[in-house]
Amino acid sequence: MPTQVFLTIDTELMWRHHVAGLDLAEMAARSFEPAGVGVGWQLERLAAHGLKACFFVDPMPALVHGLVPIAAVVRAIRAAGQEVQLHLHPNWTGASATDRAKMPARFDLVDYAADEQRALLRQARALLIEAGAPAPIAFRGGSYAANDATLAALAEAGFAYDSSHNGSEHPWPSAIGLSPRRIAPVLHQGLIEVPVTLIDAGTQLRHFQICALSAREMRAALDHAVAQRHAAVTIVSHGFELANRAGTRPNAVHVRRFEALCGVLAARRDVLPTAHFADRPALALDQDDVPLAPSTLRTRLRQAEQLWSNLVEERAG
């Protein structure tokens, strides 16, 4: 059985632009289409390479800023043939469009009791559907925040998948009751947990995210998954991640990584097919897949690249 790849892109109106007091049009532009390398560009590149991706969209900013920008990005994703699933940052429930200095008392989903989580999930699901998405069957907590109560609530609401477990963020806010090194899909709390893929960087676990791993590390992780017959690889990016933090210019390091990743996945689609959660691909649920082992050379080369990214590419244009 080939190793299924879930290429996931968390897509959200960004809190830092809200706090900075930007008007809604500028917030949406810098969150969804920053510097010409946002969701639209990513959709075009995915289409060019014939790849499937899941866009986890957070509808909760609609509570403060309305549904229009959320509905627009949902339409664009669906028109491109990609899927929309549910993302949730609950801090928007305590925000204000007129008082940007107002801070919520609780930021992460795991800060809420089980009954409160159920209510938040119902609310977010309804908003996402109102924005034009089909009823979601997969979920990722904002900042990977989820616990076993989250998963039980999702299963109760009819979700089939969660992808919040991230061992590099465990035990907080990624607080699901699984081993931090768990990277293989597993039936847990009534649904299939599809953890974010990790590599072992020696002193820490690093998750498979465009801004966290070099192209060399991503390629090695994919080679490792194929060689060891892993059940799945789950990759993370963001709609805004290929631009600098201000959203004013592309981050060339991240753009190159995204392009390199798409090229590898396109070239190896026979053993690393990309899938939508809505495809409900067959997944082995009894494996104990192990993260890629450390490499000092890969780590040092990535650290040098990260230094350049932070000092040069992240400067505001």
Solvent accessible surface area in square Angstrom, and as a share of the most:
residue,aa,sasa,rsa
1,M,147,0.66
2,P,58,0.37
3,T,4,0.02
4,Q,26,0.12
5,V,0,0.00
6,F,1,0.00
7,L,0,0.00
8,T,0,0.00
9,I,0,0.00
10,D,4,0.02
11,T,0,0.00
12,E,21,0.09
13,L,3,0.01
14,M,8,0.04
15,W,49,0.17
16,R,79,0.29
17,H,8,0.04
18,H,0,0.00
19,V,61,0.35
20,A,73,0.57
21,G,43,0.41
22,L,38,0.19
23,D,93,0.48
24,L,63,0.32
25,A,78,0.61
26,E,63,0.28
27,M,0,0.00
28,A,20,0.16
29,A,47,0.36
30,R,57,0.21
31,S,1,0.01
32,F,12,0.05
33,E,79,0.35
34,P,2,0.01
35,A,38,0.30
36,G,54,0.52
37,V,11,0.07
38,G,0,0.00
39,V,0,0.00
40,G,32,0.30
41,W,60,0.21
42,Q,0,0.00
43,L,12,0.06
44,E,90,0.40
45,R,53,0.19
46,L,0,0.00
47,A,68,0.53
48,A,64,0.50
49,H,40,0.18
50,G,49,0.47
51,L,7,0.04
52,K,81,0.34
53,A,0,0.00
54,C,1,0.00
55,F,0,0.00
56,F,0,0.00
57,V,1,0.00
58,D,0,0.00
59,P,0,0.00
60,M,0,0.00
61,P,1,0.01
62,A,13,0.10
63,L,75,0.37
64,V,25,0.14
65,H,24,0.11
66,G,32,0.30
67,L,38,0.19
68,V,119,0.69
69,P,12,0.07
70,I,1,0.00
71,A,18,0.14
72,A,43,0.33
73,V,9,0.05
74,V,1,0.00
75,R,152,0.55
76,A,42,0.33
77,I,0,0.00
78,R,119,0.43
79,A,94,0.73
80,A,42,0.33
81,G,53,0.51
82,Q,17,0.07
83,E,15,0.07
84,V,6,0.03
85,Q,7,0.03
86,L,0,0.00
87,H,1,0.01
88,L,0,0.00
89,H,31,0.14
90,P,1,0.01
91,N,5,0.02
92,W,4,0.01
93,T,63,0.37
94,G,20,0.20
95,A,16,0.13
96,S,24,0.15
97,A,45,0.35
98,T,134,0.78
99,D,70,0.36
100,R,46,0.17
101,A,84,0.65
102,K,98,0.42
103,M,93,0.42
104,P,16,0.10
105,A,109,0.84
106,R,90,0.33
107,F,79,0.33
108,D,32,0.16
109,L,1,0.00
110,V,14,0.08
111,D,52,0.27
112,Y,25,0.09
113,A,56,0.43
114,A,42,0.32
115,D,85,0.44
116,E,60,0.27
117,Q,0,0.00
118,R,83,0.30
119,A,45,0.35
120,L,16,0.08
121,L,5,0.02
122,R,144,0.53
123,Q,73,0.32
124,A,0,0.00
125,R,80,0.29
126,A,58,0.45
127,L,26,0.13
128,L,0,0.00
129,I,66,0.34
130,E,121,0.54
131,A,4,0.03
132,G,37,0.35
133,A,5,0.04
134,P,67,0.42
135,A,56,0.44
136,P,6,0.04
137,I,29,0.15
138,A,1,0.00
139,F,0,0.00
140,R,1,0.00
141,G,0,0.00
142,G,2,0.02
143,S,56,0.36
144,Y,19,0.07
145,A,0,0.00
146,A,0,0.00
147,N,34,0.17
148,D,45,0.23
149,A,35,0.27
150,T,0,0.00
151,L,0,0.00
152,A,45,0.35
153,A,6,0.04
154,L,0,0.00
155,A,32,0.25
156,E,128,0.57
157,A,43,0.34
158,G,54,0.52
159,F,8,0.03
160,A,22,0.17
161,Y,7,0.03
162,D,0,0.00
163,S,0,0.00
164,S,0,0.00
165,H,0,0.00
166,N,0,0.00
167,G,6,0.06
168,S,36,0.23
169,E,61,0.27
170,H,51,0.23
171,P,98,0.62
172,W,148,0.52
173,P,18,0.11
174,S,0,0.00
175,A,30,0.23
176,I,0,0.00
177,G,51,0.49
178,L,29,0.14
179,S,64,0.41
180,P,52,0.33
181,R,105,0.38
182,R,41,0.15
183,I,5,0.02
184,A,1,0.00
185,P,1,0.00
186,V,26,0.15
187,L,115,0.57
188,H,33,0.15
189,Q,80,0.36
190,G,60,0.58
191,L,4,0.02
192,I,35,0.18
193,E,0,0.00
194,V,1,0.00
195,P,0,0.00
196,V,1,0.00
197,T,9,0.05
198,L,1,0.01
199,I,5,0.03
200,D,24,0.12
201,A,13,0.10
202,G,50,0.48
203,T,138,0.80
204,Q,92,0.41
205,L,33,0.16
206,R,44,0.16
207,H,23,0.10
208,F,0,0.00
209,Q,14,0.06
210,I,0,0.00
211,C,40,0.24
212,A,10,0.08
213,L,0,0.00
214,S,3,0.02
215,A,26,0.20
216,R,116,0.42
217,E,2,0.01
218,M,3,0.01
219,R,103,0.38
220,A,20,0.15
221,A,6,0.05
222,L,1,0.00
223,D,62,0.32
224,H,39,0.17
225,A,2,0.02
226,V,35,0.20
227,A,74,0.58
228,Q,108,0.48
229,R,180,0.66
230,H,8,0.04
231,A,6,0.05
232,A,4,0.03
233,V,2,0.01
234,T,1,0.01
235,I,0,0.00
236,V,0,0.00
237,S,0,0.00
238,H,28,0.12
239,G,1,0.01
240,F,37,0.15
241,E,11,0.05
242,L,0,0.00
243,A,5,0.04
244,N,3,0.01
245,R,150,0.55
246,A,33,0.25
247,G,8,0.07
248,T,54,0.32
249,R,77,0.28
250,P,59,0.37
251,N,0,0.00
252,A,36,0.28
253,V,2,0.01
254,H,15,0.07
255,V,28,0.16
256,R,138,0.50
257,R,4,0.01
258,F,0,0.00
259,E,55,0.25
260,A,31,0.24
261,L,2,0.01
262,C,0,0.00
263,G,29,0.28
264,V,22,0.13
265,L,0,0.00
266,A,22,0.17
267,A,86,0.66
268,R,75,0.27
269,R,110,0.40
270,D,110,0.57
271,V,47,0.27
272,L,0,0.00
273,P,34,0.21
274,T,21,0.12
275,A,5,0.04
276,H,19,0.08
277,F,1,0.00
278,A,63,0.49
279,D,69,0.36
280,R,139,0.51
281,P,22,0.14
282,A,72,0.56
283,L,25,0.12
284,A,26,0.20
285,L,60,0.30
286,D,130,0.68
287,Q,51,0.23
288,D,116,0.60
289,D,14,0.07
290,V,86,0.50
291,P,5,0.03
292,L,20,0.10
293,A,63,0.49
294,P,72,0.45
295,S,29,0.19
296,T,97,0.56
297,L,121,0.60
298,R,47,0.17
299,T,16,0.10
300,R,142,0.52
301,L,71,0.35
302,R,7,0.02
303,Q,82,0.36
304,A,64,0.50
305,E,56,0.25
306,Q,35,0.15
307,L,107,0.53
308,W,135,0.47
309,S,3,0.02
310,N,93,0.48
311,L,113,0.56
312,V,46,0.26
313,E,14,0.06
314,E,41,0.18
315,R,162,0.59
316,A,73,0.57
317,G,78,0.75
